[in-house]
Amino acid sequence: MNNKNNKKITKSIYFLGPEGSYTQIAADQFVTKIDNITLVEKPQGSILKVIESIDNNIGDIGIVPIENSIEGIVRESIDNLLTSSSRVMIGGEIILPITHCLISKSNDMSTIKNIASHPQALAQCRYYIAKNFGNKAKTEPLPSTSEAVKRLNNLDETWAAIGTAGAAELYDLNILDRDINDVKDNYTRFLLLTSEPCAPTGNDKSSIVFSTANTPGALVDILKAFKENGINLSYIESRPSKRVFGDYSFFIDFDGHIEDESVKKTIGTIIPKITFYKFLGSYPKAGTEK
């Protein structure tokens, strides 16, 4: 993603907003890794809006969450990547620790009767909520953690939100409790989306989506091709294809770049055996972004 020219250019970076979200934290991390480009942050109201912004504004970049170490795949991200145009590609990844805070106008946890946040954050704190509030507090899912925190300014002191400490400071609210996620080793992987393919770095991974015929051994035949060519699969997830009931698409991450000979050979082997294929991108592994 480096620009080799000395003159800086300006691009937009889209992320799930409003400001104060975990996705903005990830965006800020990516910003420090991109040289010679001035990035203008533009929060969006949904993951779909982030992906659409990349599709409609060639050259800009976006950040979306894709996987949490506790709750698994972020369905909105993978489903929209599956149906987006081929212009939207993955150009990088970053893994961040997630530490949730309970935030409110109130200074007293005993006043809380409603807790709002992103569905993933609520799920990551379900035992904390049950332990501290039992049936006394209702939960409300919202598009992002920062949206939940921001809304508190228009709600009474019976409401709380789960979000970042930065969001609490940004919207001038109280932190009732910190580090409330049920599992303390809580990480989320974020993807950088772009319309520009990444050159090989020697330490890359690739992502594809495919569907197979609904016949015995069809998926095994595909996975066997990766094994035979010595390619490590690091992630696999199935999602309904939304084309035919009972038909599934498989999202796969594997080591290597699409330009590697072993990867080319593998893709060439599986293409005749699948009913749908989409290349999502080859990009540096987390911690190796340039």
C-alpha positions as CSV (number, residue, x, y, z in Angstrom):
1,M,0.0,0.0,0.0
2,N,3.0,2.3,-0.1
3,N,3.0,5.2,-2.6
4,K,6.5,5.4,-4.1
5,N,6.2,9.0,-5.1
6,N,7.5,11.8,-2.9
7,K,4.3,13.9,-3.3
8,K,1.5,13.0,-0.9
9,I,-1.9,12.1,-2.3
10,T,-5.2,12.3,-0.4
11,K,-7.6,9.3,0.0
12,S,-10.6,8.6,2.2
13,I,-10.6,5.8,4.7
14,Y,-14.0,4.5,5.6
15,F,-14.8,2.7,8.8
16,L,-17.8,1.6,10.9
17,G,-18.8,4.6,12.9
18,P,-19.6,6.9,14.5
19,E,-16.2,8.0,15.9
20,G,-15.0,6.1,18.9
21,S,-15.6,2.6,17.5
22,Y,-13.1,-0.3,17.6
23,T,-13.0,-0.1,13.8
24,Q,-11.8,3.5,14.0
25,I,-9.0,2.2,16.4
26,A,-8.1,-0.3,13.7
27,A,-8.2,2.4,11.0
28,D,-5.9,4.6,13.1
29,Q,-3.4,1.6,13.3
30,F,-3.6,1.1,9.5
31,V,-3.0,4.9,8.9
32,T,0.4,4.7,10.7
33,K,1.5,1.9,8.3
34,I,0.6,3.8,5.0
35,D,3.3,6.2,3.8
36,N,3.0,9.2,1.6
37,I,-0.8,9.3,1.7
38,T,-3.0,11.7,3.6
39,L,-6.0,9.8,4.8
40,V,-9.3,11.5,5.6
41,E,-11.4,9.4,8.0
42,K,-15.0,9.0,7.0
43,P,-17.2,7.0,9.5
44,Q,-20.1,5.1,8.0
45,G,-23.4,3.8,9.5
46,S,-22.9,0.2,8.6
47,I,-20.4,-2.4,7.3
48,L,-22.3,-2.5,4.0
49,K,-21.9,1.3,3.6
50,V,-18.1,0.9,4.1
51,I,-17.9,-1.8,1.4
52,E,-20.1,0.2,-0.9
53,S,-17.9,3.3,-0.4
54,I,-14.9,1.3,-1.6
55,D,-16.8,0.0,-4.6
56,N,-18.0,3.5,-5.6
57,N,-14.7,5.4,-4.9
58,I,-11.9,3.7,-6.6
59,G,-8.6,4.3,-4.8
60,D,-10.0,4.9,-1.4
61,I,-9.8,2.3,1.4
62,G,-12.0,0.9,4.1
63,I,-11.8,-1.1,7.4
64,V,-14.2,-3.8,8.5
65,P,-14.1,-6.3,11.3
66,I,-14.1,-9.9,10.0
67,E,-13.4,-12.3,12.9
68,N,-13.5,-12.3,16.7
69,S,-11.5,-14.8,18.8
70,I,-14.6,-15.4,21.0
71,E,-17.6,-15.0,18.8
72,G,-16.1,-16.0,15.4
73,I,-17.0,-14.6,12.0
74,V,-18.6,-11.2,11.7
75,R,-21.5,-12.2,9.4
76,E,-22.3,-8.8,8.0
77,S,-18.7,-8.4,6.8
78,I,-18.4,-11.8,5.1
79,D,-21.9,-11.8,3.6
80,N,-21.3,-8.4,2.0
81,L,-17.8,-9.2,0.8
82,L,-19.3,-12.3,-0.9
83,T,-21.8,-10.2,-2.8
84,S,-19.7,-7.1,-3.5
85,S,-18.2,-6.4,-6.9
86,S,-14.7,-7.7,-7.9
87,R,-13.4,-4.1,-7.4
88,V,-13.4,-4.6,-3.6
89,M,-10.4,-6.6,-2.5
90,I,-8.7,-7.3,0.8
91,G,-5.4,-5.4,1.1
92,G,-4.3,-6.1,4.6
93,E,-5.3,-7.3,8.1
94,I,-4.6,-6.3,11.7
95,I,-5.5,-8.0,14.9
96,L,-6.3,-5.9,17.9
97,P,-7.1,-6.7,21.6
98,I,-10.6,-5.8,22.6
99,T,-11.4,-4.4,26.0
100,H,-15.0,-3.5,26.7
101,C,-16.2,-0.8,29.1
102,L,-19.7,-0.3,30.6
103,I,-20.6,3.4,29.9
104,S,-23.5,5.6,31.0
105,K,-24.6,9.0,32.0
106,S,-25.2,7.5,35.4
107,N,-22.5,7.1,38.1
108,D,-24.5,4.2,39.7
109,M,-24.7,0.7,38.2
110,S,-27.9,0.1,40.2
111,T,-29.8,2.5,38.0
112,I,-29.1,0.6,34.8
113,K,-32.1,-1.2,33.1
114,N,-31.1,-1.2,29.5
115,I,-27.7,-2.0,27.8
116,A,-27.0,-1.3,24.2
117,S,-24.1,-2.2,21.9
118,H,-23.1,-4.1,18.8
119,P,-24.4,-7.7,18.9
120,Q,-20.8,-9.1,19.0
121,A,-20.0,-6.9,22.0
122,L,-23.2,-7.9,23.8
123,A,-22.3,-11.6,23.2
124,Q,-18.8,-11.1,24.4
125,C,-20.2,-9.7,27.7
126,R,-23.2,-12.0,28.2
127,Y,-22.0,-13.6,31.4
128,Y,-21.0,-10.2,32.9
129,I,-24.4,-8.9,32.1
130,A,-26.1,-11.9,33.6
131,K,-23.9,-11.8,36.8
132,N,-24.3,-8.1,37.4
133,F,-27.9,-7.4,36.2
134,G,-29.7,-10.8,35.9
135,N,-33.1,-10.1,34.4
136,K,-33.1,-6.5,35.5
137,A,-31.5,-5.2,32.3
138,K,-32.6,-5.6,28.7
139,T,-30.1,-5.6,25.9
140,E,-30.5,-3.8,22.6
141,P,-28.3,-4.5,19.6
142,L,-27.1,-1.5,17.5
143,P,-25.0,-1.1,14.4
144,S,-21.8,-0.4,16.4
145,T,-20.4,0.1,19.9
146,S,-19.8,3.8,19.3
147,E,-23.3,4.3,18.0
148,A,-24.6,2.8,21.3
149,V,-22.3,5.1,23.3
150,K,-23.2,8.2,21.3
151,R,-27.0,7.5,21.8
152,L,-26.6,7.7,25.5
153,N,-26.5,11.5,25.3
154,N,-30.2,11.4,24.2
155,L,-31.3,8.8,26.8
156,D,-31.8,8.8,30.5
157,E,-29.6,7.3,33.2
158,T,-31.3,3.9,33.1
159,W,-29.3,3.3,29.9
160,A,-25.8,2.0,29.5
161,A,-23.7,1.0,26.5
162,I,-20.8,-1.4,26.0
163,G,-17.9,0.3,24.1
164,T,-14.4,1.8,24.2
165,A,-12.9,4.0,26.8
166,G,-12.2,6.4,24.1
167,A,-15.8,6.6,23.1
168,A,-16.8,7.4,26.7
169,E,-14.2,10.3,26.7
170,L,-15.3,11.5,23.3
171,Y,-19.0,11.7,24.2
172,D,-18.3,12.9,27.8
173,L,-19.8,10.0,29.6
174,N,-19.0,7.9,32.7
175,I,-17.2,4.5,32.7
176,L,-19.0,2.4,35.3
177,D,-16.8,-0.6,34.8
178,R,-13.8,-1.6,32.7
179,D,-12.5,-4.8,31.1
180,I,-16.0,-6.4,31.3
181,N,-15.6,-8.9,28.4
182,D,-16.1,-12.5,29.7
183,V,-12.9,-13.7,28.1
184,K,-9.9,-11.4,28.8
185,D,-7.9,-12.7,25.8
186,N,-10.3,-11.1,23.4
187,Y,-9.1,-10.2,19.9
188,T,-10.7,-9.0,16.7
189,R,-9.2,-9.3,13.2
190,F,-9.9,-6.3,10.9
191,L,-9.5,-6.2,7.1
192,L,-8.3,-3.3,5.0
193,L,-10.4,-3.1,1.9
194,T,-9.1,-1.5,-1.3
195,S,-9.5,-1.6,-5.1
196,E,-5.7,-2.0,-5.7
197,P,-4.1,-5.5,-5.6
198,C,-1.1,-6.0,-3.3
199,A,2.2,-7.2,-4.7
200,P,3.8,-10.3,-3.0
201,T,5.8,-9.7,0.2
202,G,6.9,-13.2,0.9
203,N,4.7,-13.5,3.9
204,D,1.2,-13.3,2.6
205,K,-2.2,-14.9,2.8
206,S,-5.1,-15.1,0.4
207,S,-8.8,-15.2,0.8
208,I,-11.4,-16.8,-1.6
209,V,-15.0,-17.8,-1.6
210,F,-16.4,-20.8,-3.5
211,S,-19.3,-23.2,-3.7
212,T,-19.3,-26.8,-4.6
213,A,-21.9,-29.2,-6.0
214,N,-24.0,-30.7,-3.2
215,T,-22.5,-34.2,-3.7
216,P,-20.6,-36.6,-1.3
217,G,-16.9,-35.7,-1.1
218,A,-17.2,-32.4,-3.1
219,L,-15.6,-30.3,-0.4
220,V,-13.0,-32.9,0.5
221,D,-11.8,-32.9,-3.1
222,I,-11.2,-29.1,-2.9
223,L,-9.4,-29.2,0.4
224,K,-7.3,-32.1,-0.9
225,A,-5.9,-29.9,-3.7
226,F,-4.5,-27.5,-1.1
227,K,-2.9,-30.3,0.9
228,E,-1.4,-31.8,-2.3
229,N,0.3,-28.5,-3.1
230,G,1.6,-27.9,0.4
231,I,-0.7,-24.9,1.1
232,N,-1.8,-24.3,4.7
233,L,-5.4,-23.4,5.3
234,S,-5.7,-21.0,8.2
235,Y,-9.5,-20.4,8.2
236,I,-12.6,-21.9,6.8
237,E,-16.2,-20.8,7.3
238,S,-19.4,-21.8,5.6
239,R,-22.3,-19.4,4.9
240,P,-25.6,-19.9,3.1
241,S,-25.1,-18.9,-0.6
242,K,-28.5,-17.1,-0.7
243,R,-29.0,-18.6,-4.1
244,V,-30.5,-22.0,-3.4
245,F,-31.7,-23.3,-0.1
246,G,-29.2,-25.8,1.2
247,D,-26.4,-24.4,-1.0
248,Y,-23.4,-23.1,0.9
249,S,-20.4,-20.9,0.1
250,F,-17.1,-21.5,1.8
251,F,-14.8,-18.6,2.9
252,I,-11.2,-19.8,3.0
253,D,-8.0,-18.1,4.1
254,F,-4.7,-19.8,3.1
255,D,-1.0,-19.1,3.2
256,G,0.5,-17.7,0.0
257,H,-0.1,-15.1,-2.7
258,I,-2.3,-15.5,-5.8
259,E,0.9,-15.0,-7.9
260,D,2.7,-18.0,-6.2
261,E,3.1,-21.0,-8.5
262,S,1.7,-23.4,-5.9
263,V,-1.4,-21.2,-5.5
264,K,-1.9,-20.8,-9.2
265,K,-1.7,-24.6,-9.6
266,T,-4.2,-25.2,-6.8
267,I,-6.7,-22.7,-8.1
268,G,-6.4,-24.2,-11.5
269,T,-7.1,-27.6,-10.0
270,I,-10.2,-26.6,-8.1
271,I,-11.9,-24.3,-10.7
272,P,-13.4,-27.2,-12.7
273,K,-14.7,-28.8,-9.5
274,I,-16.7,-25.8,-8.1
275,T,-19.9,-24.0,-9.1
276,F,-18.9,-20.5,-7.8
277,Y,-15.6,-18.8,-7.2
278,K,-14.6,-15.4,-6.1
279,F,-11.1,-14.1,-5.3
280,L,-11.1,-11.7,-2.4
281,G,-7.4,-10.7,-2.3
282,S,-3.8,-11.6,-1.4
283,Y,-2.3,-9.4,1.3
284,P,0.4,-9.3,4.0
285,K,-0.3,-11.3,7.1
286,A,-1.0,-9.4,10.3
287,G,2.1,-7.7,11.6
288,T,3.8,-7.6,8.2
289,E,1.9,-4.7,6.5
290,K,4.1,-2.3,4.6
